[in-house]
Amino acid sequence: MSDIEPLGIAVLVAGPAGRLRDALVAELSAGLAGIAAVHVGGDPVAVARTLPEVTTLGLVALLDDGTSVDERVAALGAAPRARAAQTILVTERDRHDDLHRALDDDRLAAVIGGPWSTGWLGAHARSQLTRWLSARDPKDPRLTALHRRGTAPELPTSNLLRDLELDEQALTARLVTALDRALGRRPRLQLPEGTRLTHQGVGVDGVIVVLSGSVALDRASEIGELRLHHASTGPVVGLLSLTQQARAFFTARATSDVEVLHISLEQLEHALAVEPEVGSVMAAATARALATRLRRSEQLQGEKVKLNAELDRERTQLATALEQLEGARLELVESARMATLGELSAGVAHELNNPASAVARSANFISDDLTRLLTDHPRGTALAEVIASTRQRSPLGTAHQRQLRRELASALGSEPVARRLVAAGVDDPAQVAELARELDAGELEEFVVAAELGGALRNLRLGTDRITDLVQSLKSYARPAEATVHGVDVAGTIDDALHLVAHKLDGVELERVDEDDLPTIDGHPGPLGQVWTNLVLNAVDAMEGEGHLQVITRREEDEVVVEVIDDGPGIPPDVLPRLFEPRFTTKHGRFRYGLGLGLAISQRIIHSHDGTITVTSEPGRTVATVRLPAA
């Protein structure tokens, strides 16, 4: 052993005792004398635990013992004292299939087959330890000690490895010197920018050595000429095509004034035969050019993937923007449709108002004239009472009418007369039976006619009232959204909307609940009516025209709360979050509310009133809740 002070580095030889282990220990002990202490054992993990705390385990040489190399390396990786060390495998086997995980995890630095040349393995271990220390800490003081003791790895001795360590300028100078020795001093060619040195698709019969200036490699394609290499061209142009005895894949073009050597195929062959260094430098230049071009190709591939990802992102953003634009366009169409409806509503309201008023006045005139005409009639007072009674009586339900017709037909003995009386609104069978006993046929006919007149007057009144309500609702619906109204009665806008959709509620049991102390709001009655229309028709649609519908208005602190509740099948949980998306519909094959914008526009209208709209649903109960701030 050397008397040089050890550097605190340990090397471990682990494996079965025998000739191979003894030879390995002797080789490492000699090669690492004064550098590292060699420890020996069968189990590397157990030996590593016994090392002094001040010692760093730098190298583990595993002797093949027939067990799995992967498992042994994994055990080292799990041991705190051994996981950072370099690991090499020393084996006499000619085939291994048990170390793929070790290589995959980058835990195996080398595989050494025995036997080996004396002294080589020690140099190999010194080089491994030096690289290991440099990778851990380039400023590790033990590296300085290694260099001082002359144990740093020397430069490669082979021409090829030595040339690969040169930079491009030094490599070019070495190549030119070797060519000049083999062929005599070659003429330097001065070429202007734009000169083509090789031509795509044309055979290559020599090489160009670029001494100064820059050259790019271009390739013509279907989309035009592409520049694929510039900084990655390398100093020797045409060599790759020459080695494949093929036509030039690129057009080499000078991108600045250049100085080159032109070496024909025959000259190159002669130089390779008489000057071995030409071959090694050419090989190094080719390897460097290939490595540079591969890195450039990988860089281009990365840029391509990045550009494709950005393109996909922009395509997605564009699709989203187009979808939003289409939604905005359709919303404008819907808004325009509603504006047109508002104008039509205003016109219809104006045109209906005057005739309805005329009909109401005429009904009153007819009633007054009938009263005056009956003054001189022998039974005028009784007939006037019949007219007044049937005029004020409420319409009868269908079931009640059928029952009355049967009772009156029994009392009168005449189905047609009973039908006329019921249609007129007579609902007292006892009175009719008494009249039938007291009056003859002519007098009874007068009674029936009087009842029919009263019913007709009642129907005129109901019809004109209905038209008046509709006109008032249309006026409210058609009011411009721009005109903010103070003191809007929310319940009134709901009633107006219900008037307008009454024809849709024939099979629906409507329950209207309205608190008395409901506050007013500041807003737009017309758009609010549009919201209530959408919500009510939505509920009726969900119930398929039959069911129980509740429309509730109440006060909660400083808010007006409106609830539209139906007992339909409910909305699926996966659909509920999308209800307010523009053009979303739960019906297949067609949009649900007009253009599919009903709820989206309703939400926008409610938000413009600083309110909220939500929908909750479960089977048998769906609740649309609107909250509006009180004025």
ABEGO torsion letter per residue (X at the ends): XBABBBAGBBBBBBEBBEAAAAAAAAAAAAAABGABBBBBBABAAAAAAABBAABBBABBBBBBAGBBAAAAAAAAAABAAAAABBBBBBBABABBAAAAAAAAAGABABBBBOBBBBGAAAAAAAAAAAAAAAAABAABAAAAAAAAAGABBBBBABAAAAAAABBAAAAAAAAAAAAAAAAEBBBBBBBBBGBBABBBGBBBAEBBBBABEBBBBBBBBAAEBBBABAAAAEABBGAAAAAAGBBBABBBBBABBBBBBBBBAAAAAAAAAABAAAAAAAAAAAAAAAAAAAAAAAAAAAAAAAAAAAAAAAAAAAAAAAAAAAAAAAAAAAAAAAAAAAAAAAAAAAAAAAAAAAAAAAAAAAAAAAAAAAAABAAAAAAAAAAAAAAABBBBBAAAAAAAAAAAAAAAGBAAAAAAAAAAGBABAAAAAAAAAABBAAAAAAAAAAAAAAAAAAAAAAAAAAAAAAAAAAAAAABBAABBBBGBBAAAAAAAAAAAAAAAAAABBBBBBBBAABBBBBBBAAAAAAAAAAAAAAAAAAAGGBEBBBBBBBBBEABBBBBBBBABAEBBAAAAAAAABBGBBABBGBBABEAGAAAAAAAAAAAAAGBBBBBBBBBGBBBBBBBBBBX
